Amino acid sequence: MLHRWTMAFAGSWLQMRTGPGYGYANVPHGTLVNGDEVGLTCWTTGDGAADNPNYRYWMLIDLGVRSGYVNDWYLNTGNPSVWQQHIRRC
């Protein structure tokens, strides 16, 4: 399933992680920029978002040649009650 994501600040970027938290290693060449379309494989919970510590949902992103986790707070996926009906839990 492909979703276009947007960031809170123009020119922002996200670094994909090897797991659902900021303590996990960065995925090599795993930087996403505002407007990228990404495949969402599944969701899980982990660290809270840097801008909202209570939002703990992370998406596993599949770029074909690499995959990694990003906090859903920074993706344009809508409300969890909606996307949880379409995206499986990891």
C-alpha distances in whole Angstrom, upper triangle without the diagonal:
4,7,10,13,16,19,22,25,24,24,23,21,19,20,18,20,20,20,20,23,25,27,25,25,23,21,23,22,19,19,17,18,18,16,14,10,8,5,6,7,10,12,16,19,22,24,24,23,26,26,25,27,26,22,21,17,16,12,12,10,10,12,13,16,16,14,15,15,16,17,15,18,17,14,13,11,14,16,15,17,14,11,13,13,9,8,11,14,15
4,7,10,13,16,20,22,21,21,20,18,17,18,16,19,20,20,20,22,24,27,24,24,22,20,22,20,17,17,14,15,15,12,10,6,5,5,6,9,12,14,18,20,22,24,24,22,24,24,24,26,26,22,21,18,16,12,12,10,10,10,12,16,15,14,15,15,15,16,14,17,15,12,11,10,13,16,16,18,15,12,15,15,11,11,14,16,17
4,6,10,13,16,18,18,18,17,16,15,17,16,19,20,20,19,21,23,26,24,24,22,20,22,20,17,16,13,13,12,10,9,6,6,7,7,11,13,14,17,19,21,22,21,19,22,21,21,23,23,19,19,16,14,11,12,10,11,12,15,18,17,15,15,15,13,14,11,14,12,8,7,7,10,13,14,16,13,11,14,15,12,11,15,17,18
4,7,10,14,15,15,15,14,13,13,16,16,19,21,21,20,22,22,26,24,24,21,20,22,19,16,15,11,11,9,6,6,5,7,9,10,14,16,16,19,21,22,23,22,19,21,20,21,23,23,20,20,17,16,13,14,12,13,13,16,19,18,16,16,16,14,14,12,13,11,8,6,8,11,15,16,18,16,13,17,18,15,15,18,20,21
4,7,10,12,12,13,11,11,10,13,14,17,19,19,18,19,19,23,22,22,19,19,20,18,15,13,10,9,7,6,6,7,8,11,11,15,15,15,18,19,20,20,18,16,17,16,17,20,20,17,17,15,14,12,14,11,14,14,17,19,18,16,15,14,11,12,9,10,7,5,4,7,10,13,15,18,16,13,17,18,16,15,18,19,20
4,7,9,9,10,9,9,10,14,15,18,21,21,19,20,20,23,23,23,20,20,21,19,16,14,10,8,5,6,8,10,11,14,14,18,19,18,20,20,21,20,18,15,16,15,16,19,20,17,18,16,15,14,16,14,17,17,20,22,20,19,17,16,13,12,11,10,7,6,6,9,11,14,16,19,18,16,19,21,20,19,22,22,23
4,5,7,8,6,7,9,12,14,17,21,20,18,18,18,21,21,21,19,19,21,19,16,13,10,8,6,8,10,12,14,17,16,20,20,19,20,20,20,18,16,13,13,12,14,17,18,15,17,16,15,15,17,16,18,18,22,23,21,19,18,16,12,12,11,9,6,7,8,11,13,16,17,21,20,18,21,23,22,21,23,23,24
4,7,9,8,10,11,15,17,19,23,22,20,19,19,22,23,23,21,22,24,22,19,16,14,12,9,12,14,16,17,20,19,23,23,21,22,21,21,19,16,13,12,10,12,16,17,15,17,17,17,17,20,19,22,22,26,27,25,23,20,18,14,13,12,10,7,9,10,13,14,16,18,21,21,20,22,25,24,23,26,25,26
4,6,6,9,11,15,18,20,24,24,22,21,20,23,24,24,21,22,23,21,19,16,14,11,9,12,14,17,19,22,22,25,25,24,25,24,23,21,19,15,14,12,15,18,20,18,20,20,19,20,22,21,23,23,26,27,25,24,22,20,16,15,15,13,10,12,13,17,17,20,22,25,24,23,26,28,27,26,29,28,29
4,5,9,12,16,18,21,25,26,24,23,22,25,26,25,22,23,23,21,19,15,13,10,7,10,13,16,18,21,22,26,26,25,27,26,26,24,22,18,17,16,19,22,24,21,23,22,21,21,23,21,23,22,26,26,25,24,22,21,18,18,17,15,12,13,14,18,19,22,24,27,26,24,27,30,28,27,30,30,30
4,7,10,14,17,20,23,24,23,23,21,24,24,23,20,20,20,18,16,13,11,7,6,10,12,15,17,21,22,25,26,25,27,27,26,24,22,19,17,17,20,23,25,23,24,23,21,21,22,20,22,20,24,24,23,22,21,20,17,18,18,17,13,14,15,19,21,24,25,29,28,26,28,31,29,27,30,30,30
4,7,10,13,16,20,21,20,19,17,20,20,20,17,17,18,16,14,10,9,6,6,10,11,15,16,19,20,23,23,22,23,23,22,20,19,15,14,14,17,19,21,19,20,20,18,18,19,17,20,19,22,22,21,20,18,17,14,14,15,14,10,12,14,17,19,21,23,26,25,23,26,29,27,25,27,27,27
4,7,10,13,17,18,17,16,15,18,17,16,13,14,14,12,10,7,5,4,6,10,10,13,13,17,17,20,21,20,21,21,20,18,18,14,14,14,17,19,21,19,19,18,16,15,16,14,16,15,19,19,17,16,14,14,11,12,13,13,9,11,13,16,19,21,22,26,25,22,24,27,25,23,25,25,24
4,6,9,13,14,13,13,12,15,14,13,10,11,13,11,8,6,5,6,8,11,10,13,12,15,15,17,18,17,18,17,16,15,15,12,12,13,15,17,19,16,16,15,12,12,13,11,14,14,17,17,15,13,11,10,7,9,11,11,8,10,13,15,18,20,20,23,23,20,22,25,23,20,22,21,20
4,6,10,12,12,11,10,12,11,10,7,7,9,9,6,5,6,9,12,14,13,14,13,15,15,17,17,17,17,17,15,14,15,13,13,15,17,18,20,17,16,16,13,12,12,11,13,13,16,15,12,11,9,9,7,10,12,13,11,12,16,17,20,22,21,25,25,22,23,26,24,21,22,21,20
4,7,9,9,10,10,12,9,9,6,5,8,9,5,6,7,11,13,15,13,14,11,13,12,14,14,14,14,15,14,14,15,13,14,17,18,18,20,17,15,14,10,10,9,8,10,11,14,13,10,8,5,5,5,9,11,13,12,12,16,17,20,21,20,24,23,20,21,24,22,18,19,18,16
4,5,7,7,7,9,6,6,5,5,9,11,8,10,11,15,17,19,17,17,15,15,14,14,14,13,13,13,12,12,14,13,14,17,18,17,19,17,14,13,10,10,9,10,12,13,15,15,11,9,5,5,7,9,13,15,14,15,18,19,21,22,21,24,24,21,21,24,23,19,19,17,15
4,7,8,9,9,6,6,6,6,9,12,10,12,14,18,20,22,19,19,16,16,15,14,14,14,13,14,12,13,16,16,17,20,21,19,21,19,16,15,11,11,9,10,12,13,15,14,10,8,5,6,9,12,15,17,17,17,21,21,24,24,22,25,26,22,22,25,23,19,19,17,14
4,6,8,8,5,8,9,9,13,15,13,15,16,19,21,23,20,20,17,16,14,13,12,11,10,10,8,10,13,14,15,19,18,17,18,16,13,12,9,10,9,11,13,15,17,17,13,10,7,6,9,10,13,16,16,17,20,19,22,22,20,23,23,20,19,23,21,18,17,14,11
4,7,9,7,10,11,12,16,17,14,15,16,19,20,22,20,20,17,16,14,13,12,9,7,7,5,7,9,10,13,16,15,13,14,12,9,8,6,8,8,11,14,17,19,19,15,12,9,6,7,7,10,13,14,14,18,17,19,19,16,20,21,18,17,20,20,16,15,13,11
4,5,6,9,10,12,16,18,15,15,16,19,20,22,21,22,19,19,17,17,15,13,11,9,6,5,8,9,10,14,13,11,13,12,9,10,8,11,12,14,17,19,21,21,17,14,11,8,8,8,12,13,14,15,19,19,21,20,18,22,23,20,20,23,23,19,19,16,14
4,5,8,9,12,15,17,14,14,16,18,20,22,21,22,20,21,19,19,18,16,14,12,9,7,9,9,9,13,13,12,14,13,11,13,11,13,14,15,18,20,23,22,18,16,12,10,9,9,13,14,14,16,20,20,22,22,21,24,25,23,23,26,26,22,22,20,18
4,7,9,12,15,18,15,16,18,21,23,25,24,25,22,23,21,21,20,18,16,14,10,9,12,12,12,16,17,14,17,16,14,15,14,16,16,18,20,22,24,23,19,17,13,12,12,13,17,17,18,20,24,24,26,26,24,27,28,26,25,29,28,25,24,21,19
4,7,9,12,15,13,15,17,20,22,24,22,23,20,20,19,19,18,16,14,14,11,10,13,14,14,18,19,17,19,18,15,15,13,14,13,15,17,18,20,19,16,13,10,9,11,12,16,17,17,19,23,23,25,25,23,27,28,25,24,27,26,23,22,19,17
4,6,9,12,11,13,15,19,21,24,21,22,20,20,20,19,19,18,17,17,14,14,16,16,16,20,21,20,22,20,18,18,15,16,14,15,17,17,19,17,14,12,10,10,12,14,18,19,18,20,24,24,27,27,26,29,30,26,26,29,28,24,24,22,19
4,6,9,7,9,12,15,18,20,18,19,17,18,18,18,19,18,18,18,15,15,17,16,16,19,20,20,22,20,18,18,14,15,13,13,15,15,17,15,12,11,8,9,10,13,16,18,16,18,21,22,25,26,25,29,29,25,26,29,27,23,24,22,19
4,6,5,8,11,14,18,19,16,17,15,16,16,16,17,17,17,18,17,17,19,18,18,21,23,22,24,22,19,18,15,14,12,11,12,11,13,11,8,8,6,9,11,14,17,19,17,18,21,22,25,26,25,28,28,25,25,28,25,22,22,21,18
4,5,8,12,15,18,20,17,18,16,18,18,19,20,21,21,22,20,20,22,21,21,24,26,25,27,25,23,22,18,17,15,14,13,12,14,11,8,10,10,12,14,17,20,22,20,20,23,24,28,29,28,32,31,28,28,31,28,25,25,24,22
4,6,9,12,16,17,14,16,14,16,18,19,21,21,22,23,22,22,23,21,21,24,26,26,28,25,24,22,19,17,15,13,13,11,13,10,8,10,11,13,14,17,19,21,19,19,22,23,26,29,28,31,30,27,28,30,28,25,26,25,23
4,6,10,13,15,12,13,12,13,14,16,17,18,19,20,19,19,20,18,18,21,22,23,25,22,20,19,15,14,12,10,10,9,12,10,7,8,7,10,10,14,16,18,15,15,18,19,23,25,24,28,27,23,24,27,24,21,22,22,20
4,7,10,12,10,12,12,14,15,17,19,19,20,21,19,19,19,17,17,19,21,22,24,21,20,19,16,14,14,11,12,11,14,13,11,11,10,11,10,13,15,16,13,14,17,18,22,24,24,27,26,23,25,27,25,22,24,23,22
4,7,9,7,9,9,12,13,16,18,18,19,20,20,19,19,16,17,18,20,21,23,20,19,18,15,13,13,10,12,10,14,14,12,11,11,11,10,12,13,14,11,11,13,15,19,21,21,25,24,21,23,25,23,20,22,22,21
4,6,6,9,11,14,16,19,20,20,22,23,22,21,21,17,17,18,20,22,24,21,21,20,17,16,16,13,15,13,17,17,15,15,14,14,12,14,14,15,11,11,13,16,19,22,22,26,24,22,24,26,24,22,24,25,24
4,6,9,11,15,16,19,21,20,22,23,23,22,21,17,17,17,19,22,23,20,21,19,17,16,17,15,16,15,19,20,18,17,17,16,13,14,14,13,10,9,10,14,16,19,21,24,22,20,23,25,23,22,24,25,25
4,6,9,13,15,18,20,20,23,24,24,24,23,19,20,19,21,24,25,22,22,20,18,16,17,14,16,14,17,19,18,18,17,17,15,16,15,15,11,10,10,13,15,19,20,23,21,19,22,24,21,20,23,24,25
4,6,10,12,16,18,18,21,23,23,23,22,20,21,21,22,24,25,22,22,19,17,15,15,11,12,10,14,15,15,14,15,15,13,15,14,15,12,10,11,13,16,20,20,23,21,19,21,23,20,19,21,22,22
4,7,10,13,15,17,20,22,23,23,23,20,22,22,23,25,26,22,22,19,16,13,13,10,10,9,12,14,14,13,14,15,13,15,14,16,13,10,10,11,15,18,19,21,19,16,19,20,17,16,19,20,20
4,6,9,12,13,17,19,20,21,21,19,21,21,22,24,24,20,19,16,14,10,10,6,7,6,10,12,11,10,11,11,11,13,12,15,13,10,11,11,15,18,17,20,18,15,17,18,15,13,16,17,17
4,6,9,12,15,18,19,21,22,20,23,23,23,25,24,21,19,16,13,10,8,6,5,7,9,12,11,9,11,11,12,14,13,16,15,12,12,11,15,17,17,19,17,13,15,16,13,11,13,14,14
4,6,8,11,14,16,18,19,18,21,21,21,22,21,18,16,13,10,6,6,5,6,9,11,14,13,10,10,10,10,12,10,14,13,10,12,10,13,15,13,16,14,10,12,13,10,7,9,11,11
4,7,10,14,16,19,20,19,22,24,23,23,22,19,17,13,11,7,5,6,6,10,11,14,12,9,10,10,12,13,12,16,16,14,15,13,16,17,15,17,16,12,12,13,10,7,8,9,8
4,7,11,13,16,17,17,21,22,21,21,20,16,14,10,9,6,5,8,9,13,14,17,15,11,11,10,11,12,11,15,16,14,15,12,15,15,12,14,14,10,9,11,9,6,5,5,5
4,7,10,13,14,14,18,19,17,17,16,13,10,7,6,4,6,9,12,15,17,19,17,13,11,9,10,9,9,12,14,12,14,12,13,13,10,12,13,10,8,11,11,7,6,5,5
4,7,10,12,13,17,18,16,15,14,11,8,6,5,7,8,12,14,18,20,21,18,14,12,9,10,10,10,13,15,14,17,14,16,15,11,14,15,12,10,14,14,10,9,6,6
4,7,9,11,14,16,14,12,11,9,5,5,6,9,11,14,17,20,23,24,20,17,14,10,11,9,10,12,14,15,17,15,16,15,12,14,16,14,12,16,16,13,12,9,9
4,7,9,12,14,13,10,10,9,5,6,7,10,12,15,18,21,23,24,20,17,13,10,10,8,11,12,14,15,18,17,18,17,15,18,19,17,16,20,20,17,16,13,12
4,6,9,11,10,7,9,8,5,8,8,12,14,16,20,22,25,25,22,18,15,11,10,8,11,11,13,15,19,18,19,18,16,19,21,19,18,22,22,19,19,16,15
4,6,8,6,4,5,5,4,8,9,13,15,17,21,23,26,27,23,20,16,13,11,8,10,9,11,14,17,17,17,16,15,18,20,18,18,22,22,20,20,17,17
4,5,5,5,7,6,6,8,9,12,15,16,20,22,25,26,22,19,16,12,9,6,8,6,8,11,14,15,15,15,14,18,19,18,18,22,22,20,20,18,19
4,6,6,9,9,10,12,12,15,18,19,22,23,27,27,24,21,17,14,11,9,11,9,10,13,16,18,18,18,18,22,23,21,22,26,26,23,24,22,22
4,6,9,9,11,13,14,16,19,20,24,25,28,29,26,23,20,17,13,10,12,8,9,13,15,17,17,17,17,20,22,21,22,25,25,23,25,23,24
4,5,6,9,11,13,16,19,20,24,26,29,30,27,24,20,17,14,10,11,8,10,13,15,16,15,15,15,18,20,19,19,23,24,22,23,21,22
4,6,7,11,12,16,19,21,25,26,30,30,27,24,20,16,14,11,12,10,13,15,18,18,18,17,16,19,21,20,20,24,25,22,23,20,21
4,6,9,12,16,19,21,25,27,30,31,28,24,21,17,15,11,12,10,13,16,18,17,16,14,13,16,19,18,18,21,23,21,21,19,20
4,6,9,12,16,18,21,24,27,28,25,21,18,14,12,8,8,7,10,12,14,13,13,11,10,13,15,15,15,18,19,17,18,16,17
4,7,10,13,16,19,22,25,26,23,19,16,12,10,7,8,8,11,13,15,14,14,13,11,14,16,15,14,18,18,16,16,13,14
4,7,10,13,16,19,22,23,20,16,14,10,9,6,6,7,10,11,13,11,12,11,8,12,13,11,11,14,15,12,12,10,11
4,7,9,13,16,18,20,16,13,10,6,5,4,5,8,10,10,13,11,13,13,11,14,15,12,12,15,15,12,12,10,10
4,6,9,12,15,17,14,10,8,5,6,6,6,10,10,9,12,10,13,13,11,14,14,11,11,14,13,9,10,9,9
4,7,10,12,14,11,7,5,4,7,9,9,13,13,12,14,13,16,17,15,18,17,13,13,16,14,10,10,10,8
4,6,9,11,8,5,5,6,7,10,10,14,13,11,13,13,16,18,16,19,18,14,15,17,15,12,13,13,12
4,6,8,6,4,7,9,11,14,14,17,16,14,16,15,19,21,19,22,20,17,17,19,16,13,14,15,13
4,6,5,6,9,11,13,16,16,19,17,15,17,17,21,23,22,25,23,19,21,22,19,16,17,18,17
4,6,7,11,14,16,19,19,23,21,19,20,20,24,26,24,27,25,21,22,24,20,18,18,19,18
4,7,11,14,16,20,21,24,22,20,22,22,26,28,27,30,28,24,25,27,23,21,21,22,19
4,7,11,13,17,18,21,19,18,21,21,24,26,25,28,26,23,23,25,22,19,19,19,17
4,7,10,14,15,18,17,16,18,18,21,23,21,24,23,20,20,22,19,16,16,16,13
4,7,10,12,15,14,14,17,17,20,21,19,23,22,19,19,21,19,16,16,15,12
4,7,9,12,12,11,15,14,17,18,16,20,20,16,16,19,18,14,14,13,11
4,6,9,8,8,12,12,15,16,15,18,18,15,16,19,18,15,16,14,13
4,5,6,8,11,11,13,13,12,16,17,14,15,18,17,15,16,14,14
4,5,5,8,7,9,10,9,13,13,11,12,15,15,12,14,13,14
4,6,8,9,9,10,10,14,14,13,14,18,17,15,17,16,17
4,7,9,10,12,13,17,16,14,16,19,18,17,19,18,19
4,6,8,11,11,15,14,12,14,17,15,14,16,17,17
4,6,9,11,14,12,11,14,16,15,14,17,18,19
4,7,8,11,9,7,10,12,11,10,14,15,17
4,7,9,7,7,10,12,12,12,15,16,19
4,5,5,7,9,11,12,12,15,15,18
4,5,5,6,8,10,10,12,12,15
4,6,6,7,10,11,12,13,16
4,6,6,7,9,12,13,17
4,5,5,6,9,11,14
4,5,5,7,8,11
4,6,8,10,14
4,7,10,13
4,7,9
4,6
4
